[in-house]
Amino acid sequence: MSNVEHIVLEIYDILQSYYEFARKRFTDNLCMQAADYHLVKGPGSPLKLFSPSFVSGLGEEQLEKIAGEDPALKRKRATLEREIENLEAGRKVLT
């Protein structure tokens, strides 16, 4: 094989590798843009559901269901708050 043929094959391999990389990158970008449009920025985006006017129209019970704290954590927090109050009361008695 001559030098010219060798160089042609080497350039062909480089272009083939670049093509594979560019094709994968294009596909990734297309998927990311479609997901971004349909899930985040588009007119039918689920994120548009949680507008300030929608949230302000929710009742306390509905807000608690959507963004409320886990009941087990609430119980733990209440227990710890009572314990802190008892310890502070005990400290006041001792001083």
C-alpha positions in Angstrom: 0.0 0.0 0.0 1.4 3.4 -1.0 1.7 6.3 1.4 -1.2 8.1 -0.2 -3.5 5.1 0.2 -2.3 4.8 3.9 -3.0 8.5 4.5 -6.4 8.2 2.8 -7.4 5.2 5.0 -6.1 7.0 8.2 -8.2 10.1 7.4 -11.2 7.9 6.6 -10.8 6.2 10.1 -10.6 9.6 11.8 -13.6 10.9 10.0 -15.5 7.7 10.8 -14.7 8.1 14.5 -15.7 11.7 14.4 -19.0 10.8 12.7 -19.8 8.3 15.4 -19.0 10.8 18.2 -21.0 13.6 16.5 -24.0 11.3 15.9 -24.1 10.3 19.5 -23.7 13.9 20.7 -26.5 15.0 18.3 -28.8 12.3 19.6 -28.0 13.2 23.3 -28.7 16.9 22.6 -31.9 16.2 20.8 -33.2 14.1 23.7 -32.1 16.7 26.3 -33.8 19.5 24.4 -37.0 17.5 24.0 -37.1 16.6 27.6 -36.4 20.2 28.6 -39.1 21.5 26.5 -41.8 19.0 27.4 -40.9 18.7 31.2 -39.6 22.2 32.1 -40.2 25.0 29.6 -43.0 24.1 27.2 -46.6 25.3 27.4 -47.8 21.9 28.8 -45.0 21.6 31.3 -46.0 19.9 34.6 -43.9 22.6 36.4 -46.4 25.2 35.2 -49.0 23.5 37.4 -47.2 24.8 40.5 -47.6 28.5 39.8 -47.9 30.9 42.8 -51.6 31.4 42.1 -52.3 27.7 42.1 -50.4 27.1 45.4 -52.0 30.1 47.1 -55.4 28.6 46.3 -54.6 25.3 48.1 -56.0 24.6 51.5 -53.8 23.8 54.5 -54.7 20.2 54.3 -53.8 19.9 50.6 -50.5 21.7 51.2 -49.7 19.3 54.0 -50.3 16.4 51.7 -48.2 17.8 48.9 -45.2 19.2 50.8 -45.8 18.1 54.4 -43.2 16.5 56.7 -43.2 12.8 57.2 -45.4 11.9 60.2 -42.6 9.9 61.9 -40.3 13.0 61.6 -43.1 15.2 63.0 -43.4 12.9 66.1 -39.6 12.9 66.5 -39.5 16.7 66.3 -42.3 17.1 68.9 -40.5 14.7 71.2 -37.2 16.5 70.9 -38.9 19.9 71.4 -40.5 18.6 74.6 -37.2 17.3 75.7 -35.5 20.6 75.1 -38.2 22.4 77.0 -37.8 20.0 80.0 -34.0 20.4 79.9 -34.3 24.2 79.8 -36.8 24.2 82.7 -34.4 22.0 84.7 -31.5 24.3 84.0 -33.6 27.3 85.2 -34.3 25.4 88.4 -30.6 24.7 89.0 -29.4 28.2 88.4 
